[in-house]
Amino acid sequence: MAYIWKEWLEQVRGKGLWIGVGMLMLASIFLIAEARSYPTDLGFEALLLSMFDINVYFIPLFGMFLASFSIYQEKELKTAMILLTKRESYLSFFLKKSLAVQLSLISTFIGAYLILAVFMKGFLVFHVTSFLYFLLIMTIFLVIFIQLGLLLGSIAKTRMQLIGINIIIWFLVVFLIDLIFLYYLPAVTYQNVEVFSWIYFLDPIHTMRFFLETTFDLFSLSHLSQLMEKFLVMDIWKFVLINTLIWPFLFTVSALLFHTKGAKHD
């Protein structure tokens, strides 16, 4: 509990969290205003999907930056060293720190979405079930990228190195991976489409968006081509579960194996 309270105070006092939340809410308010012209039957779901697309740019960037600098400062200010000399293992320290950062950041962003829900309720036909699915997906999204940020903060040795690797990973995840998929798309055939499917849906951005599209009935799974049917090797919710479990686990194990013991000044 002490870790959680300490982390919450540190995040609230910083500007980064509020800049991220403010930018997210401002962009979402513009989308809500635009969504008033959408058809009534699927207008709310289309808005949520548009909000997810906006979140793809904000959440990885701010999630990684806030989480990575949170754990990096523990090394820089020597508080991690003090805690570890009191017979607390790095495993225990990292798990407690991860829980504190996750709860602090996720609760703040979810609070922002709930405030936005008030605006949605005022301008659109509000569907509670669809909004809860959206919150679930955004929570998973946050968990993955916050944990990635904690990994980056654990292995970075300097602030400049940490800033650089955050930007590179963000660019890779948001832009470069899709360009690689587009490059290899012409080579996908009926024989290798299942392999392509596994690689494609192990990207949480692709998986979460497709889950929302199918759950909101914005993408029909009926009357699919044979190639598309083979592409969907399993139910999309199973891919969501795989991404939810495998990526945070791999990031946690990597942080425990490759963490650095101290921070160097630039």
C-alpha positions in Angstrom: 0.0 0.0 0.0 2.9 2.3 0.7 4.3 1.8 -2.8 0.9 2.6 -4.3 0.4 5.8 -2.3 3.9 7.0 -3.0 3.6 6.3 -6.7 0.2 8.1 -6.9 1.6 11.2 -5.2 4.6 11.3 -7.5 2.5 10.9 -10.7 -0.1 13.5 -9.5 2.6 16.0 -8.7 4.3 15.6 -12.2 3.2 17.3 -15.3 3.6 14.3 -17.7 0.5 12.5 -16.5 -1.8 15.6 -16.8 -0.4 16.5 -20.2 -1.1 13.0 -21.5 -4.6 12.9 -20.0 -5.4 16.5 -21.2 -4.3 15.7 -24.8 -6.3 12.5 -24.8 -9.5 14.2 -23.5 -9.1 17.2 -25.9 -8.8 14.9 -28.9 -11.7 12.8 -27.7 -14.0 15.8 -27.2 -13.5 16.8 -30.8 -14.4 13.2 -31.9 -17.5 13.3 -29.7 -18.6 16.6 -31.4 -18.0 15.1 -34.8 -19.9 11.9 -33.9 -23.2 13.8 -33.5 -23.6 13.4 -37.3 -23.1 9.6 -37.2 -26.1 7.2 -37.7 -27.9 6.6 -34.5 -27.7 2.8 -34.6 -23.9 2.4 -34.7 -22.8 6.0 -34.1 -21.7 5.4 -30.5 -19.7 2.3 -31.5 -18.1 4.1 -34.4 -17.1 6.9 -31.9 -15.5 4.3 -29.6 -13.5 2.8 -32.4 -12.3 6.3 -33.5 -11.3 7.0 -29.9 -9.3 3.7 -29.9 -7.5 4.8 -33.0 -6.6 8.1 -31.3 -5.4 6.1 -28.2 -3.1 4.1 -30.4 -0.9 7.2 -30.7 -1.2 8.5 -27.1 -1.3 5.4 -24.8 2.0 3.8 -25.9 3.9 7.1 -25.8 2.7 8.4 -22.4 2.3 4.9 -20.9 5.9 4.0 -21.7 7.4 7.5 -20.8 5.6 7.8 -17.4 6.3 4.2 -16.3 9.9 4.1 -17.5 10.9 7.4 -15.8 9.1 6.3 -12.7 11.3 3.3 -12.2 14.4 5.1 -13.6 14.1 7.8 -10.9 14.2 5.1 -8.3 17.7 4.2 -9.5 18.7 7.8 -10.1 17.7 8.9 -6.6 19.2 5.8 -5.1 15.9 4.8 -3.4 16.0 1.5 -5.2 19.5 0.8 -3.8 18.3 1.7 -0.3 15.3 -0.6 -0.5 17.4 -3.5 -1.9 20.0 -3.2 0.9 17.2 -3.8 3.4 17.0 -7.5 2.4 14.3 -6.9 -0.2 14.9 -8.7 -3.4 14.8 -7.0 -6.8 11.9 -9.3 -7.7 9.8 -8.1 -4.8 10.8 -4.5 -5.4 9.9 -4.7 -9.1 6.6 -6.4 -8.6 5.5 -3.9 -6.0 6.6 -1.0 -8.2 4.8 -2.5 -11.2 1.6 -2.8 -9.3 1.9 0.7 -7.9 2.6 2.2 -11.4 -0.1 0.2 -13.1 -2.8 1.1 -10.5 -1.8 4.8 -10.5 -1.8 5.3 -14.3 -4.7 3.0 -15.2 -7.0 4.6 -12.5 -6.2 8.1 -13.9 -6.8 7.2 -17.5 -10.0 5.3 -16.7 -11.2 8.3 -14.7 -10.6 10.4 -17.8 -12.7 8.0 -19.9 -15.5 8.1 -17.3 -15.5 11.9 -17.5 -15.7 11.6 -21.3 -18.6 9.3 -20.9 -20.6 12.2 -19.5 -20.1 14.1 -22.7 -21.0 11.0 -24.7 -24.2 10.5 -22.7 -25.2 14.1 -23.4 -24.7 14.0 -27.2 -25.1 10.4 -28.3 -27.2 7.3 -27.7 -25.1 5.8 -24.9 -24.6 2.0 -24.9 -23.3 0.8 -21.6 -22.1 -2.7 -22.8 -20.1 -1.2 -25.7 -18.5 1.3 -23.3 -17.5 -1.4 -20.9 -15.9 -3.4 -23.7 -14.0 -0.2 -24.6 -12.8 0.3 -21.0 -11.7 -3.4 -20.9 -9.6 -3.1 -24.0 -8.1 0.2 -23.0 -7.2 -1.3 -19.6 -5.4 -4.2 -21.3 -3.7 -1.7 -23.7 -2.4 0.3 -20.7 -1.2 -2.8 -18.8 0.9 -3.9 -21.8 2.6 -0.6 -22.5 3.0 0.4 -18.9 4.8 -2.8 -18.3 6.9 -2.2 -21.4 7.8 1.2 -20.0 8.9 -0.4 -16.7 11.2 -2.8 -18.7 12.8 0.2 -20.5 13.3 2.1 -17.3 14.9 -1.0 -15.7 17.5 -1.5 -18.4 18.3 2.2 -19.3 21.5 3.6 -17.9 21.1 7.3 -18.7 18.1 9.7 -19.2 19.1 10.4 -22.9 19.2 6.6 -23.5 15.8 6.2 -21.9 14.3 9.0 -24.0 15.8 7.7 -27.2 14.6 4.1 -26.7 11.1 5.2 -25.7 10.8 7.2 -29.0 12.2 4.4 -31.0 9.9 1.7 -29.5 6.9 4.1 -29.9 7.8 4.6 -33.6 8.3 0.9 -34.1 5.0 -0.1 -32.5 2.8 2.6 -34.0 4.2 3.1 -37.5 7.0 0.7 -38.6 5.4 -2.6 -37.8 2.4 -1.7 -40.0 4.7 -0.7 -42.8 6.4 -4.1 -42.5 3.1 -5.9 -42.7 2.1 -3.9 -45.7 5.4 -4.8 -47.4 4.9 -8.6 -46.9 1.1 -8.6 -47.5 1.4 -9.4 -51.2 3.4 -12.6 -50.3 0.5 -14.0 -48.1 -1.1 -17.0 -49.7 -3.7 -19.6 -48.7 -0.8 -21.9 -47.6 1.0 -19.4 -45.3 -1.9 -17.3 -44.1 -2.2 -19.0 -40.7 1.4 -18.2 -39.9 0.8 -14.6 -41.0 -2.3 -14.6 -38.8 -0.4 -15.5 -35.6 2.3 -12.9 -36.3 -0.4 -10.3 -37.1 -2.5 -10.9 -34.0 0.4 -11.0 -31.6 0.5 -7.3 -32.2 -1.9 -6.0 -29.4 -2.9 -3.0 -31.5 -4.2 -5.2 -34.3 -5.9 -7.6 -31.9 -7.6 -5.0 -29.7 -8.9 -3.1 -32.7 -10.3 -6.2 -34.5 -11.9 -7.3 -31.2 -13.7 -4.0 -31.0 -14.7 -4.1 -34.6 -16.3 -7.5 -34.3 -17.8 -7.0 -30.9 -19.4 -3.7 -32.1 -20.7 -5.4 -35.3 -18.7 -2.9 -37.4 -17.0 -5.9 -39.1 -19.2 -8.9 -40.0 -17.8 -12.4 -39.6 -20.4 -13.9 -41.8 -19.9 -14.6 -45.6 -16.1 -14.4 -45.3 -13.9 -15.6 -48.1 -12.0 -18.9 -47.7 -8.7 -16.9 -47.2 -10.3 -14.8 -44.5 -11.8 -17.8 -42.7 -8.4 -19.4 -42.6 -6.8 -16.2 -41.5 -9.0 -16.2 -38.3 -7.4 -19.3 -36.8 -9.2 -18.9 -33.5 -11.7 -16.7 -31.8 -10.4 -13.1 -31.5 -11.0 -13.1 -27.7 -8.4 -15.8 -27.4 -5.9 -13.6 -29.1 -6.8 -10.8 -26.7 -6.2 -13.2 -23.8 -2.9 -14.3 -25.2 -1.7 -10.7 -25.6 -2.9 -9.8 -22.1 -0.9 -12.6 -20.6 2.2 -13.1 -22.7 3.5 -9.5 -23.2 3.4 -8.3 -19.6 4.9 -11.6 -18.5 7.8 -11.3 -21.1 8.4 -7.7 -20.2 8.5 -8.5 -16.5 10.9 -11.4 -16.9 13.1 -9.3 -19.2 13.2 -6.5 -16.7 14.3 -8.9 -13.9 17.0 -10.5 -16.1 18.5 -7.4 -17.7 18.0 -4.6 -15.2 20.8 -2.2 -14.4 21.7 -1.5 -10.8 22.3 2.2 -11.1 21.8 5.3 -13.2 24.6 7.3 -14.9 24.4 11.0 -15.4 24.4 12.2 -18.9 
